[in-house]
């Protein structure tokens, strides 16, 4: 029996608005991010969601909470869904890193696995823990619909791993997941099908920030 996983990147934070890598850092949501969380809650109420799960990081928890409360509960916190540790890149913009070490940025952009930032979590390791968590949620809710709120990089890595794509190419294959947008996958045992990608749950405003490098 196939389970539906609705994968959602949390709402906007100040660092994301500035295009900074926010991995293990606990960066708060902006006012726009809080609005996106409320809009996601309204969306989930109408989409037959059975349960809401999320990363333990506050920006994901705060994004997930309105949807869970719309269903009459609280989000299930899944430790393995926390964002990737970017090591040397944590809290920095690509421009700042390129000014210090352009070769390191070139290697990362070419292949995020072989060119991982110094001190960072390898994409293969992050993808393994995320994939195990997502398949675990699918197994716990056979035939159900699970809304999963996590992080831009982790979810793209997990998508690659679950769809048989080299994880180091996650940035090239999935350039970006928008804040509070939904990517749906169907999971049946070890099989994964991509049903939709980056579907908005809000009314987009013109001139929004684009963080294509994160």
N, C-alpha and C positions, 0 to 999 in steps of 0.2 A: 504494500500500500504506500503510495507516494505522499510524502509530507511537503507542505509549502513553507519555505523559509523566506521571509521578507526582510532583506538585509538593508539596514539604514545607517548612513553616516550621521553622527550627532549634529546638533545645530551649530551655527557659526560661533567661533570664539574670537577674541581679540587677536591672538596670534595667527589664526587662519586668515583673518581679514588683512593682516600684514604679510601673509605668505611665509610664516615661520614654521619650522618643523616642530610640532607639538606631539611628542611621543609619550614618554612617561611623565612629563610635566603636567601638573593639574591646573589647566588654564580655564578660567570661568567662561561661560557663555556670554555673548553680547546681548543687548536688548533684542536684536534681530534673531539671535539664536533661541532666546526664550519664546519669541513669537512662533518660530518654526516648530518648537516642541509642542506648543498648544495646537497648531494646525495639524501636526502629525497625529495628535490625540483625536482630533475631530475626524481625520481621515480613517484612522484605525477603527473607530466606532462603527463605521459603515462598511467595513471590508471583511467581516467575518473572522477577525483575529481571535484565536483561542487563548494565547498566552504571550506575554512580553518578556523577553530576556535581554540583558545588557551587560556591557563591560562595567567593572567596578569604578572606573574613573568618573569623576563627578559630571563632566560635560556629557557623557553618555547616559548616566543615571538620570540627570535632570531632563534630558531629551526624552527618555523612555517613560518617565513617571506619568505624564498626562495620558498617554495611551493606556498604560496599565490601570490607572484609576478610572478611565472611561469604561474599562471592563470589570471594575469593581475590586481591584487588587493592587499589588505592588509588583514592580519588575523582579524577575528572578536574576540575581547577579551571578555572572559566570566569570570567574577569575581569568580564565584562559582567553577571554575576549578583549583584554586590555591591549592598548596600542603598542606598536613596535618601539623599542628603545633605539633612538637614532644616534646614540653615542656622540661623536664629535659634531654631528649636525644638529643636536638637540637645541631648540630655541633660536636657531640661526636661519637666515634667509640663504637662498642659493647664491645671491650676489655677494653676500658676506663671505661665504665659504670659497667661492671662486676667486675672490680677491686674495685670499690666503693661500689656497692650493688649487689652482684650476685643473691640474691633472687628476686630483682626487675626484672632483666633480665630474670630469669627463668619463672616468672609469665607472662611476656610479650610474651615470645616465646611459652608458653603453650596456651595462649588465649589473643590476643591483645586487646580485649574489656574489659574483667574483669581485665586484668593485664596491662592496659594502663599506660604509663609513667606518673609520677606526672606532673601536669600542662599541659598535652597534650590534644589535641582535641580527643574526643572519636571516634573510628572507625564508630560507628553507625551514629553519627552526620555528619562526613565527607562523608560517603557513601550516606546519604540522600541528601545532597546538590549537590554532583556530579551526582547522579542518576537523580535528577530533571533537572539539566543542560543538561545532555545527552539526556534525553527524550524530553526536550524542543527543542534541535537542530534537533532531528528526526522529530518532529511535524512541525517545520518551513520549513523542506525540504522533504516533503513526496515523496518517490520514488527516492530521490537523494542520493548522496555520499558525506559525510562530513568527512574531515580529522581533527581529534581533537588531538592537541598536549598538553599534560599535564604532569603528574608526576607518578612515579613508584608506590608509596603507594596509592595515591588517586585512580588511575585507577584500581588497584587490588581490592580495597575495593568496588568500583562501580561495577566491574564485579561480585563480590560475591553477592552483593545486587540484581543486575538485573537478576542473574541466580538462585536465591533462595538458596544460600549457606550462612551459618552463617558468618557474616562479621569478627568476631574475629579470624577466621581461614584463613584469606586471605594469610598469609605468608606460610601456609602449602599447600594450594590448588594452589596458583600461586606464586612459590618461587621467581620469578624475571621476570620483563619485561626489555628486553635489550634496551639500548639507541638507539633511532631512528628506532626501529623495530615496525611493525604494527600488531595489534590484531584487527580482524574484527568481529563486531557483526551486526546482522540484528535486527532492532527494528520495530515492528508493534504494535502500541498502548501500552498496558502493557506487551506485549510478547517480549522476547529477545532470540535470537539464537546466539550461539558462532559459527562463521564461520571459523576462523583461529586464531592461537595464536603465537605471537612473531616471525613473519616472517621478516627476515632482508631486509633492503632496500639498503644495501651497501655490498661491498666485504670485509668480515671479515679478519682481520689480525691475524696471529698466536700469541698466548701468551697474549691475551687481559685480562684486569682486570675483575675480577668477584666479584661483591658486593652482595653476597647471603644473608647477614644479614639485609640489609636496608629495 
